[in-house]
Amino acid sequence: MATGLSLHVGLNKVDPAKYGGWDGELVACENDANDMARLAREAGFDDTTLLTPDGTVENVTAELRKAAKRLRSGDILLFSYSGHGGQVPNAVGSDHEPDEFDETLVLYDREFLDDELYREFGRFAEGVRILAFLDSCHSGSGIEVREILSQEAMQEQFQTRDPNQIENTSRLMPVAKQYEIYQRDKEFFQDIQRGLGGNGSEAEVSALLISGCQDNQLSSDGPVNGKFTGTLLEVWDGGAFRGGGYRAFHRDILRNMPATQSPNFYVTGRPGNGFLQQRPFTV
């Protein structure tokens, strides 16, 4: 019998001492993590949840490495993240990204590069099914595009034309703060990028990502759940979903989202059609 392990990270704040006084307050990310953990538990996964102060780089990597030691070919890892998304320049060109930026998960103590997450996924045995859900801004893939929303898109998605208001209603780490933190910690990030080299792992990582939005979009926070996670939960409907595999699941989520926030279906490596065609969350 296959084993399913899941890790759910939700941060309603970050440590202001690590982010130049910015605490990144959000509303619904802890709820997202708890609700995704409940979904996973009901589907037969052993779940672990890291909320706000526990959502550190050390804790996230430690939990992923524990899972990598346990899971074997045919088993499954489910990883979900709800929180701010950011970007840092890929100045050393470690993985030749066309837009020259690395996507980040804004963890409690520092930004976690997409290449670092890829490296952790690369520790899993070949044949482990890796499934990720990222409810954060610019989460469409591992290659991000820095693009400013039009005034019309801002009005439709966030009911505002004020960029400052977007920072309070979306899961975007403020661009000015991203720049400030990067300038302060440039050498640190560049050392990580150099060390990671070609994505930080010689092994090809096979994984499925369903993200909260496209590369050039923002993910909305909400009063109870993020827009993406809330819609995912509605489509899943406590397990009543009967639409088919992961592509159908993604399509149903997409149909219920605003045009300005379009969840992405992103595959890296060769996860196999058998996995992609399974009923979602099958252990």
C-alpha positions as CSV (number, residue, x, y, z in Angstrom):
1,M,0.0,0.0,0.0
2,A,1.3,3.5,-0.9
3,T,2.2,6.0,1.7
4,G,1.0,9.6,1.5
5,L,2.7,12.5,3.5
6,S,1.7,16.1,3.3
7,L,3.2,19.4,4.5
8,H,1.1,22.5,4.8
9,V,2.7,25.9,5.4
10,G,0.5,29.0,6.1
11,L,1.9,32.4,7.2
12,N,-0.3,35.3,8.3
13,K,2.8,37.3,9.2
14,V,6.6,37.2,8.9
15,D,9.2,38.3,11.4
16,P,9.6,42.1,11.0
17,A,13.1,41.8,12.5
18,K,14.1,39.8,9.4
19,Y,12.2,42.0,6.9
20,G,13.2,45.5,7.8
21,G,10.2,46.2,10.0
22,W,7.6,44.8,7.5
23,D,5.4,42.1,9.1
24,G,3.5,41.2,5.9
25,E,0.2,40.7,7.7
26,L,-2.4,38.6,5.9
27,V,-5.7,37.1,7.0
28,A,-6.4,33.7,5.6
29,C,-3.2,31.8,5.1
30,E,-3.3,29.8,8.4
31,N,-6.9,28.9,7.5
32,D,-5.7,27.7,4.1
33,A,-3.0,25.5,5.7
34,N,-5.4,24.0,8.2
35,D,-8.1,23.4,5.6
36,M,-5.6,21.7,3.2
37,A,-4.3,19.6,6.0
38,R,-7.8,18.5,6.9
39,L,-8.5,17.6,3.2
40,A,-5.2,15.6,3.1
41,R,-6.0,13.8,6.3
42,E,-9.5,12.8,5.0
43,A,-7.8,11.5,1.8
44,G,-5.5,9.3,3.8
45,F,-2.3,11.4,4.1
46,D,-0.3,11.8,7.3
47,D,-0.2,15.6,7.6
48,T,2.1,18.1,9.1
49,T,1.2,21.8,9.4
50,L,3.6,24.8,10.0
51,L,1.8,28.0,10.9
52,T,3.3,31.6,11.0
53,P,6.3,31.5,13.4
54,D,7.0,27.9,12.7
55,G,7.1,28.5,8.9
56,T,10.9,29.0,8.8
57,V,13.3,27.8,6.2
58,E,14.8,25.4,8.7
59,N,11.5,23.9,9.6
60,V,10.2,23.6,6.1
61,T,13.4,22.0,4.8
62,A,13.6,19.7,7.8
63,E,10.0,18.4,7.2
64,L,10.6,17.9,3.5
65,R,13.8,16.0,4.2
66,K,12.1,13.8,6.7
67,A,9.5,13.0,4.1
68,A,12.1,12.3,1.5
69,K,13.7,9.7,3.8
70,R,10.3,7.9,4.2
71,L,8.8,7.9,0.8
72,R,9.6,5.4,-1.9
73,S,8.6,4.9,-5.5
74,G,4.8,4.9,-5.8
75,D,4.3,7.0,-2.7
76,I,3.1,10.6,-2.7
77,L,4.1,13.9,-1.3
78,L,1.5,16.7,-1.0
79,F,3.0,20.2,-0.4
80,S,0.9,23.4,0.0
81,Y,2.0,26.9,0.8
82,S,-0.2,30.0,1.5
83,G,1.6,33.3,2.1
84,H,3.4,36.1,0.3
85,G,5.2,35.5,-2.9
86,G,8.3,37.5,-4.0
87,Q,11.2,37.6,-6.5
88,V,14.9,38.2,-6.3
89,P,17.2,38.8,-9.3
90,N,18.9,35.7,-10.6
91,A,22.1,37.7,-10.9
92,V,24.5,34.8,-11.2
93,G,22.4,33.0,-13.8
94,S,22.4,29.7,-11.9
95,D,19.5,28.2,-13.9
96,H,19.3,30.5,-17.0
97,E,15.9,31.9,-16.3
98,P,14.8,34.2,-19.3
99,D,13.4,36.9,-17.0
100,E,16.4,36.8,-14.7
101,F,14.3,36.5,-11.5
102,D,13.9,33.7,-9.0
103,E,10.4,33.2,-7.5
104,T,10.4,33.1,-3.7
105,L,8.2,31.8,-0.9
106,V,8.2,34.5,1.8
107,L,8.8,32.3,4.8
108,Y,8.9,33.6,8.4
109,D,12.6,34.3,8.6
110,R,13.6,34.8,4.9
111,E,12.7,34.4,1.3
112,F,13.0,30.8,0.1
113,L,14.1,30.5,-3.6
114,D,12.2,28.4,-6.0
115,D,15.5,26.6,-6.8
116,E,15.8,25.7,-3.1
117,L,12.3,24.1,-3.2
118,Y,13.3,22.3,-6.4
119,R,16.5,21.0,-4.7
120,E,14.4,19.6,-1.8
121,F,12.0,17.9,-4.2
122,G,15.1,16.5,-5.9
123,R,15.9,14.5,-2.7
124,F,12.9,12.3,-3.2
125,A,13.3,8.9,-4.7
126,E,12.5,8.4,-8.3
127,G,8.8,7.4,-8.7
128,V,7.5,9.4,-5.8
129,R,4.5,11.5,-6.9
130,I,5.1,15.1,-5.9
131,L,2.0,17.4,-5.8
132,A,2.3,21.1,-4.9
133,F,-0.2,23.9,-4.4
134,L,1.1,27.4,-4.1
135,D,-1.4,30.1,-3.1
136,S,0.9,33.1,-3.5
137,C,1.6,35.8,-6.0
138,H,3.7,35.1,-9.2
139,S,3.3,31.3,-8.5
140,G,2.5,30.1,-12.0
141,S,5.8,28.3,-12.5
142,G,9.4,28.3,-11.6
143,I,10.0,31.0,-14.2
144,E,8.5,34.3,-13.2
145,V,7.6,37.4,-15.3
146,R,7.6,40.8,-13.7
147,E,4.6,42.7,-15.1
148,I,2.5,45.5,-13.7
149,L,-1.2,44.9,-13.7
150,S,-3.3,47.3,-15.8
151,Q,-5.5,49.8,-14.1
152,E,-8.5,47.9,-15.3
153,A,-7.2,44.6,-13.9
154,M,-6.4,46.3,-10.6
155,Q,-10.0,47.6,-10.4
156,E,-11.5,44.2,-11.3
157,Q,-9.4,42.0,-9.0
158,F,-8.8,44.3,-6.0
159,Q,-11.5,46.9,-6.2
160,T,-8.9,49.6,-6.3
161,R,-6.6,51.6,-8.7
162,D,-4.1,52.3,-5.9
163,P,-1.0,50.0,-6.0
164,N,-0.6,50.5,-2.3
165,Q,-4.0,49.0,-1.7
166,I,-3.0,45.9,-3.7
167,E,-0.3,45.2,-1.1
168,N,-3.0,45.0,1.5
169,T,-5.4,42.7,-0.4
170,S,-3.1,40.4,-2.3
171,R,-0.3,38.1,-1.3
172,L,2.4,40.2,-3.0
173,M,5.5,41.1,-1.0
174,P,5.7,44.9,-1.7
175,V,8.1,45.5,-4.6
176,A,9.9,48.3,-2.7
177,K,10.4,45.9,0.2
178,Q,11.6,43.2,-2.1
179,Y,14.2,45.6,-3.4
180,E,15.3,46.7,0.0
181,I,15.7,43.2,1.3
182,Y,17.6,42.1,-1.8
183,Q,20.0,45.0,-1.6
184,R,20.6,44.2,2.1
185,D,21.1,40.5,1.5
186,K,22.4,40.4,-2.0
187,E,25.6,38.5,-1.3
188,F,23.6,35.9,0.8
189,F,21.1,35.3,-2.1
190,Q,23.9,35.2,-4.7
191,D,25.8,32.6,-2.6
192,I,22.7,30.4,-2.5
193,Q,22.3,30.8,-6.3
194,R,25.9,29.9,-7.0
195,G,25.7,26.9,-4.7
196,L,22.5,25.6,-6.3
197,G,24.0,25.8,-9.8
198,G,21.7,24.2,-12.3
199,N,18.6,24.1,-10.1
200,G,20.6,22.6,-7.2
201,S,20.2,19.0,-8.2
202,E,21.5,16.7,-10.9
203,A,18.3,14.6,-10.6
204,E,15.4,15.6,-12.8
205,V,12.5,16.5,-10.5
206,S,9.1,15.2,-11.7
207,A,6.3,17.1,-10.0
208,L,2.9,18.7,-10.6
209,L,2.2,22.2,-9.5
210,I,-1.3,23.8,-9.4
211,S,-0.7,27.4,-8.6
212,G,-2.9,30.2,-7.3
213,C,-2.2,32.4,-10.4
214,Q,-0.1,32.9,-13.5
215,D,3.4,34.3,-13.5
216,N,2.2,37.8,-14.2
217,Q,-0.7,37.8,-11.7
218,L,-1.3,38.3,-8.0
219,S,-3.1,35.9,-5.6
220,S,-5.9,37.4,-3.5
221,D,-6.1,37.0,0.2
222,G,-9.6,36.7,1.7
223,P,-11.6,36.9,5.0
224,V,-11.6,33.1,5.4
225,N,-9.5,31.5,2.7
226,G,-7.4,32.8,-0.2
227,K,-9.4,33.1,-3.4
228,F,-7.5,30.1,-4.9
229,T,-7.6,27.8,-1.9
230,G,-11.2,28.7,-1.2
231,T,-12.2,27.8,-4.7
232,L,-10.2,24.6,-4.6
233,L,-12.0,23.6,-1.5
234,E,-15.4,24.4,-3.1
235,V,-14.6,22.3,-6.2
236,W,-13.3,19.4,-4.1
237,D,-16.5,19.7,-2.0
238,G,-15.4,17.4,0.8
239,G,-14.5,14.7,-1.7
240,A,-17.7,14.9,-3.7
241,F,-15.7,16.0,-6.8
242,R,-16.2,13.4,-9.6
243,G,-14.7,15.3,-12.5
244,G,-11.8,13.0,-13.3
245,G,-8.0,13.6,-12.9
246,Y,-5.9,16.6,-12.0
247,R,-6.4,18.3,-15.3
248,A,-10.1,18.2,-14.9
249,F,-9.8,19.4,-11.3
250,H,-7.6,22.3,-12.4
251,R,-10.2,23.2,-15.1
252,D,-13.0,23.2,-12.7
253,I,-11.1,25.5,-10.3
254,L,-10.2,27.8,-13.2
255,R,-13.8,28.1,-14.3
256,N,-14.7,29.5,-10.9
257,M,-11.9,32.1,-10.7
258,P,-11.9,35.7,-11.9
259,A,-10.1,36.3,-15.2
260,T,-7.4,38.3,-13.4
261,Q,-6.4,35.3,-11.3
262,S,-6.0,32.2,-13.4
263,P,-4.5,29.1,-11.6
264,N,-1.8,27.4,-13.6
265,F,-1.3,23.7,-14.3
266,Y,2.5,23.3,-14.4
267,V,4.4,20.0,-14.9
268,T,8.1,19.6,-14.5
269,G,10.0,16.5,-15.5
270,R,8.0,13.4,-16.3
271,P,5.4,12.7,-13.5
272,G,3.6,10.3,-15.8
273,N,0.1,10.2,-17.2
274,G,-1.0,7.6,-14.7
275,F,-0.4,10.2,-11.9
276,L,-2.0,13.1,-13.8
277,Q,-5.1,11.0,-14.6
278,Q,-5.6,9.8,-11.0
279,R,-8.5,11.1,-8.9
280,P,-7.0,14.1,-7.1
281,F,-5.4,13.4,-3.7
282,T,-5.3,9.6,-4.3
283,V,-2.7,8.0,-2.0
